[in-house]
């Protein structure tokens, strides 16, 4: 699992694909959305509820 996390964290969208096909740059925000938030949703974790439980809101 750690290898997958490290690979995703270091992944960049090649400029050629951005220019030719309009793919977005893989910003930290996009990576968070794709990896973190979608992963939590897939596990059935409501992050807003979890933040409240942990006193983060």
NUDRENVEX-655758 format. One record per atom (N, C-alpha, C): residue number from 1; residue in one letter; chain; atom name; x, y, z. Coordinates in Angstrom, 3 decimals, decimal comma, always signed. Atoms other than C-alpha are relative to their C-alpha. Layout:
BEGIN
seq = NUM type = a mol = A atom = CA east = X north = Y up = Z
...
//
This chain:
BEGIN
seq = 1 type = x mol = A atom = N east = +0,823 north = -1,182 up = +0,000
seq = 1 type = x mol = A atom = CA east = +0,000 north = +0,000 up = +0,000
seq = 1 type = x mol = A atom = C east = +0,874 north = +1,255 up = +0,000
seq = 2 type = x mol = A atom = N east = -0,861 north = -1,177 up = -0,075
seq = 2 type = x mol = A atom = CA east = +2,820 north = +2,428 up = +0,824
seq = 2 type = x mol = A atom = C east = +0,583 north = +0,346 up = -1,361
seq = 3 type = x mol = A atom = N east = -0,534 north = -0,251 up = +1,337
seq = 3 type = x mol = A atom = CA east = +4,270 north = +2,013 up = -2,662
seq = 3 type = x mol = A atom = C east = -1,018 north = +0,755 up = -0,847
seq = 4 type = x mol = A atom = N east = +1,072 north = -0,677 up = +0,730
seq = 4 type = x mol = A atom = CA east = +0,909 north = +3,047 up = -4,140
seq = 4 type = x mol = A atom = C east = -0,111 north = +1,453 up = +0,446
seq = 5 type = x mol = A atom = N east = +0,084 north = -1,363 up = -0,540
seq = 5 type = x mol = A atom = CA east = +0,771 north = +6,097 up = -1,871
seq = 5 type = x mol = A atom = C east = +1,162 north = +0,845 up = -0,490
seq = 6 type = x mol = A atom = N east = -1,187 north = -0,737 up = +0,439
seq = 6 type = x mol = A atom = CA east = +4,322 north = +7,140 up = -2,724
seq = 6 type = x mol = A atom = C east = -0,054 north = +0,300 up = -1,501
seq = 7 type = x mol = A atom = N east = +0,104 north = -0,197 up = +1,448
seq = 7 type = x mol = A atom = CA east = +3,744 north = +6,655 up = -6,452
seq = 7 type = x mol = A atom = C east = -0,992 north = +1,103 up = -0,317
seq = 8 type = x mol = A atom = N east = +1,030 north = -1,016 up = +0,246
seq = 8 type = x mol = A atom = CA east = +0,556 north = +8,734 up = -6,384
seq = 8 type = x mol = A atom = C east = +0,494 north = +1,382 up = +0,440
seq = 9 type = x mol = A atom = N east = -0,483 north = -1,284 up = -0,511
seq = 9 type = x mol = A atom = CA east = +2,209 north = +11,478 up = -4,311
seq = 9 type = x mol = A atom = C east = +1,002 north = +0,644 up = -0,951
seq = 10 type = x mol = A atom = N east = -1,038 north = -0,521 up = +0,892
seq = 10 type = x mol = A atom = CA east = +5,012 north = +11,833 up = -6,866
seq = 10 type = x mol = A atom = C east = -0,427 north = +0,078 up = -1,467
seq = 11 type = x mol = A atom = N east = +0,477 north = +0,029 up = +1,375
seq = 11 type = x mol = A atom = CA east = +2,902 north = +11,432 up = -10,011
seq = 11 type = x mol = A atom = C east = -0,237 north = +1,411 up = -0,535
seq = 12 type = x mol = A atom = N east = +0,235 north = -1,275 up = +0,671
seq = 12 type = x mol = A atom = CA east = +2,831 north = +14,338 up = -12,451
seq = 12 type = x mol = A atom = C east = -0,615 north = -0,275 up = -1,365
seq = 13 type = x mol = A atom = N east = +0,592 north = +0,117 up = +1,327
seq = 13 type = x mol = A atom = CA east = +0,728 north = +14,832 up = -15,572
seq = 13 type = x mol = A atom = C east = +0,967 north = +0,625 up = -1,005
seq = 14 type = x mol = A atom = N east = -0,925 north = -0,558 up = +0,996
seq = 14 type = x mol = A atom = CA east = +3,056 north = +15,252 up = -18,553
seq = 14 type = x mol = A atom = C east = -0,614 north = +1,212 up = -0,705
seq = 15 type = x mol = A atom = N east = +0,467 north = -1,214 up = +0,665
seq = 15 type = x mol = A atom = CA east = +2,803 north = +18,688 up = -20,172
seq = 15 type = x mol = A atom = C east = -0,596 north = -0,304 up = -1,371
seq = 16 type = x mol = A atom = N east = +0,522 north = +0,373 up = +1,325
seq = 16 type = x mol = A atom = CA east = +2,230 north = +17,035 up = -23,558
seq = 16 type = x mol = A atom = C east = -1,473 north = -0,409 up = +0,102
seq = 17 type = x mol = A atom = N east = +1,397 north = +0,416 up = -0,165
seq = 17 type = x mol = A atom = CA east = -0,984 north = +15,423 up = -22,282
seq = 17 type = x mol = A atom = C east = -0,887 north = +1,159 up = +0,424
seq = 18 type = x mol = A atom = N east = +0,757 north = -1,189 up = -0,396
seq = 18 type = x mol = A atom = CA east = -2,051 north = +18,684 up = -20,684
seq = 18 type = x mol = A atom = C east = -0,290 north = +0,859 up = -1,226
seq = 19 type = x mol = A atom = N east = +0,148 north = -0,854 up = +1,179
seq = 19 type = x mol = A atom = CA east = -1,481 north = +20,614 up = -23,908
seq = 19 type = x mol = A atom = C east = -0,881 north = -0,649 up = -1,071
seq = 20 type = x mol = A atom = N east = +0,667 north = +0,678 up = +1,120
seq = 20 type = x mol = A atom = CA east = -2,754 north = +18,029 up = -26,389
seq = 20 type = x mol = A atom = C east = -1,434 north = -0,411 up = +0,326
seq = 21 type = x mol = A atom = N east = +1,311 north = +0,550 up = -0,347
seq = 21 type = x mol = A atom = CA east = -5,744 north = +16,609 up = -24,483
seq = 21 type = x mol = A atom = C east = -0,729 north = +0,780 up = +1,086
seq = 22 type = x mol = A atom = N east = +0,657 north = -0,817 up = -1,005
seq = 22 type = x mol = A atom = CA east = -6,489 north = +19,224 up = -21,848
seq = 22 type = x mol = A atom = C east = -0,064 north = -0,601 up = +1,386
seq = 23 type = x mol = A atom = N east = -0,035 north = +0,561 up = -1,347
seq = 23 type = x mol = A atom = CA east = -5,681 north = +17,045 up = -18,860
seq = 23 type = x mol = A atom = C east = +0,519 north = +1,058 up = +0,977
seq = 24 type = x mol = A atom = N east = -0,469 north = -1,005 up = -0,959
seq = 24 type = x mol = A atom = CA east = -5,237 north = +19,121 up = -15,707
seq = 24 type = x mol = A atom = C east = +1,338 north = -0,391 up = +0,621
seq = 25 type = x mol = A atom = N east = -1,191 north = +0,253 up = -0,802
seq = 25 type = x mol = A atom = CA east = -2,026 north = +19,480 up = -13,769
seq = 25 type = x mol = A atom = C east = -0,454 north = -0,722 up = +1,267
seq = 26 type = x mol = A atom = N east = +0,366 north = +0,724 up = -1,221
seq = 26 type = x mol = A atom = CA east = -2,053 north = +17,090 up = -10,809
seq = 26 type = x mol = A atom = C east = +0,503 north = +0,782 up = +1,211
seq = 27 type = x mol = A atom = N east = -0,336 north = -0,833 up = -1,149
seq = 27 type = x mol = A atom = CA east = -2,040 north = +19,622 up = -8,001
seq = 27 type = x mol = A atom = C east = -0,204 north = -0,786 up = +1,291
seq = 28 type = x mol = A atom = N east = +0,255 north = +0,667 up = -1,285
seq = 28 type = x mol = A atom = CA east = -1,956 north = +18,647 up = -4,315
seq = 28 type = x mol = A atom = C east = -1,502 north = -0,105 up = +0,309
seq = 29 type = x mol = A atom = N east = +1,441 north = +0,034 up = -0,259
seq = 29 type = x mol = A atom = CA east = -5,673 north = +19,510 up = -4,148
seq = 29 type = x mol = A atom = C east = -0,691 north = -1,109 up = -0,797
seq = 30 type = x mol = A atom = N east = +0,582 north = +1,066 up = +0,823
seq = 30 type = x mol = A atom = CA east = -6,545 north = +17,176 up = -7,019
seq = 30 type = x mol = A atom = C east = +0,401 north = -1,361 up = +0,546
seq = 31 type = x mol = A atom = N east = -0,454 north = +1,278 up = -0,562
seq = 31 type = x mol = A atom = CA east = -4,437 north = +14,406 up = -5,521
seq = 31 type = x mol = A atom = C east = -0,743 north = -0,317 up = +1,285
seq = 32 type = x mol = A atom = N east = +0,752 north = +0,206 up = -1,239
seq = 32 type = x mol = A atom = CA east = -6,171 north = +14,884 up = -2,172
seq = 32 type = x mol = A atom = C east = -1,413 north = -0,480 up = -0,318
seq = 33 type = x mol = A atom = N east = +1,362 north = +0,378 up = +0,380
seq = 33 type = x mol = A atom = CA east = -9,567 north = +14,663 up = -3,840
seq = 33 type = x mol = A atom = C east = -0,051 north = -1,441 up = -0,496
seq = 34 type = x mol = A atom = N east = +0,025 north = +1,323 up = +0,615
seq = 34 type = x mol = A atom = CA east = -8,762 north = +11,574 up = -5,877
seq = 34 type = x mol = A atom = C east = +0,401 north = -1,079 up = +0,997
seq = 35 type = x mol = A atom = N east = -0,515 north = +1,059 up = -0,866
seq = 35 type = x mol = A atom = CA east = -6,755 north = +9,647 up = -3,330
seq = 35 type = x mol = A atom = C east = -0,656 north = -0,002 up = +1,374
seq = 36 type = x mol = A atom = N east = +0,476 north = -0,032 up = -1,373
seq = 36 type = x mol = A atom = CA east = -7,807 north = +10,794 up = +0,106
seq = 36 type = x mol = A atom = C east = -1,507 north = -0,014 up = +0,151
seq = 37 type = x mol = A atom = N east = +1,436 north = -0,131 up = -0,204
seq = 37 type = x mol = A atom = CA east = -11,415 north = +11,850 up = -0,186
seq = 37 type = x mol = A atom = C east = -0,777 north = -1,143 up = -0,635
seq = 38 type = x mol = A atom = N east = +0,680 north = +1,126 up = +0,636
seq = 38 type = x mol = A atom = CA east = -12,493 north = +9,168 up = -2,646
seq = 38 type = x mol = A atom = C east = +0,264 north = -1,294 up = +0,759
seq = 39 type = x mol = A atom = N east = -0,337 north = +1,191 up = -0,785
seq = 39 type = x mol = A atom = CA east = -10,699 north = +6,534 up = -0,578
seq = 39 type = x mol = A atom = C east = -0,864 north = -0,063 up = +1,257
seq = 40 type = x mol = A atom = N east = +0,840 north = -0,050 up = -1,204
seq = 40 type = x mol = A atom = CA east = -12,521 north = +7,644 up = +2,569
seq = 40 type = x mol = A atom = C east = -1,449 north = -0,323 up = -0,349
seq = 41 type = x mol = A atom = N east = +1,379 north = +0,253 up = +0,425
seq = 41 type = x mol = A atom = CA east = -15,843 north = +7,651 up = +0,721
seq = 41 type = x mol = A atom = C east = -0,190 north = -1,484 up = -0,304
seq = 42 type = x mol = A atom = N east = +0,073 north = +1,429 up = +0,311
seq = 42 type = x mol = A atom = CA east = -15,127 north = +4,135 up = -0,551
seq = 42 type = x mol = A atom = C east = -0,044 north = -0,875 up = +1,239
seq = 43 type = x mol = A atom = N east = +0,023 north = +0,738 up = -1,263
seq = 43 type = x mol = A atom = CA east = -14,585 north = +3,006 up = +3,020
seq = 43 type = x mol = A atom = C east = -1,223 north = +0,338 up = +0,843
seq = 44 type = x mol = A atom = N east = +1,205 north = -0,377 up = -0,732
seq = 44 type = x mol = A atom = CA east = -17,850 north = +4,634 up = +4,083
seq = 44 type = x mol = A atom = C east = +0,264 north = +0,981 up = +1,124
seq = 45 type = x mol = A atom = N east = -0,344 north = -0,970 up = -1,031
seq = 45 type = x mol = A atom = CA east = -16,171 north = +7,329 up = +6,159
seq = 45 type = x mol = A atom = C east = -0,494 north = +1,380 up = -0,415
seq = 46 type = x mol = A atom = N east = +0,459 north = -1,371 up = +0,222
seq = 46 type = x mol = A atom = CA east = -17,978 north = +10,674 up = +6,338
seq = 46 type = x mol = A atom = C east = +1,009 north = +0,907 up = +0,691
seq = 47 type = x mol = A atom = N east = -1,094 north = -0,780 up = -0,567
seq = 47 type = x mol = A atom = CA east = -15,078 north = +13,056 up = +6,802
seq = 47 type = x mol = A atom = C east = -0,480 north = +1,161 up = +0,864
seq = 48 type = x mol = A atom = N east = +0,517 north = -1,090 up = -0,831
seq = 48 type = x mol = A atom = CA east = -17,196 north = +15,905 up = +8,160
seq = 48 type = x mol = A atom = C east = -0,394 north = -0,519 up = +1,374
seq = 49 type = x mol = A atom = N east = +0,373 north = +0,615 up = -1,280
seq = 49 type = x mol = A atom = CA east = -18,613 north = +13,621 up = +10,860
seq = 49 type = x mol = A atom = C east = +1,261 north = -0,376 up = +0,769
seq = 50 type = x mol = A atom = N east = -1,246 north = +0,422 up = -0,656
seq = 50 type = x mol = A atom = CA east = -15,142 north = +12,240 up = +11,599
seq = 50 type = x mol = A atom = C east = +0,756 north = +1,197 up = +0,564
seq = 51 type = x mol = A atom = N east = -0,662 north = -1,207 up = -0,491
seq = 51 type = x mol = A atom = CA east = -13,692 north = +15,768 up = +11,914
seq = 51 type = x mol = A atom = C east = -0,663 north = +0,505 up = +1,274
seq = 52 type = x mol = A atom = N east = +0,720 north = -0,432 up = -1,199
seq = 52 type = x mol = A atom = CA east = -16,400 north = +16,683 up = +14,412
seq = 52 type = x mol = A atom = C east = +0,309 north = -0,926 up = +1,175
seq = 53 type = x mol = A atom = N east = -0,323 north = +0,969 up = -1,052
seq = 53 type = x mol = A atom = CA east = -15,754 north = +13,480 up = +16,381
seq = 53 type = x mol = A atom = C east = +1,382 north = +0,253 up = +0,582
seq = 54 type = x mol = A atom = N east = -1,377 north = -0,223 up = -0,428
seq = 54 type = x mol = A atom = CA east = -12,069 north = +14,377 up = +16,555
seq = 54 type = x mol = A atom = C east = +0,247 north = +1,432 up = +0,497
seq = 55 type = x mol = A atom = N east = -0,132 north = -1,389 up = -0,457
seq = 55 type = x mol = A atom = CA east = -12,739 north = +18,013 up = +17,466
seq = 55 type = x mol = A atom = C east = +0,791 north = +0,864 up = -0,953
seq = 56 type = x mol = A atom = N east = -0,765 north = -0,766 up = +0,988
seq = 56 type = x mol = A atom = CA east = -11,233 north = +19,307 up = +14,240
seq = 56 type = x mol = A atom = C east = -0,834 north = +1,088 up = -0,681
seq = 57 type = x mol = A atom = N east = +0,855 north = -1,048 up = +0,579
seq = 57 type = x mol = A atom = CA east = -14,177 north = +21,533 up = +13,332
seq = 57 type = x mol = A atom = C east = -0,470 north = +0,938 up = +1,090
//
